[in-house]
Amino acid sequence: MAKRPLRKTNRTVLIVVEGETEEAFVTHLKKLYYRREMRLSVRIRNAHGHGPQGIIDKLKSVAKTEDFNHRIAVLDADIPLTAESARWLQKEKIHTIVSVPAIEAPLLAILGKPTPDTTEACKRDLQKHAPGNPTEANYHEKHFPHDKLEQARGKVSVLDELIAAVSTE
């Protein structure tokens, strides 16, 4: 009897995001850039707005029940990391993607708009240029179609890192 070919296992990636807007955007990117035939398994988990400590707590709780080859923390810079948290992320080899000051800034940059210095101003400007609820999937489908994302690639580092996270085998 002939030997069956050895089945390759998927590379597993855990992406922990700070809130609902990040979760909706990363899920949108996954829909656009992830292909089923990839040897990649991507899980997105939400810390539900508890800042960097919430993301760390979620990373720790998921690690108790699941094992991942690569772990990514998607943070906003509006709540700074403590030195202890930064050391833990580095020690655990967790790749961090930081939006300055918040996820709305890279979204504005994708739209080709200037990015204000505060989270509140970014949220206000995003609503002005892309009205709707950014926590819903259809919002990102409407305002951030594939061609617009492709135009912004190479210019918006957070976008590049997130696309790589959901599509690199």
MOGI-V927571 format. One record per pair of residues at least 24 apart in sequence whose C-alpha atoms are under 6 Angstrom apart, sorted by the first residue. I is the first residue (numbers start at 1). J is the second residue. If there is no record, write none. Layout:
# MOGI-V927571
i->{I | I}
j->{J | J}
This chain:
# MOGI-V927571
i->{10 | 10 | 11 | 12 | 12 | 12 | 12 | 13 | 13 | 13 | 13 | 14 | 14 | 15 | 15 | 16 | 16 | 16 | 16 | 17 | 17 | 18 | 18 | 18 | 18 | 19 | 19 | 19 | 20 | 21 | 21 | 24 | 24 | 30 | 33 | 34 | 34 | 39 | 40 | 72 | 76 | 76 | 77 | 110}
j->{39 | 40 | 40 | 40 | 41 | 68 | 69 | 42 | 68 | 70 | 71 | 43 | 71 | 44 | 72 | 44 | 45 | 46 | 73 | 46 | 74 | 46 | 47 | 48 | 49 | 46 | 48 | 49 | 135 | 134 | 135 | 135 | 137 | 166 | 167 | 166 | 167 | 169 | 169 | 96 | 101 | 102 | 101 | 152}
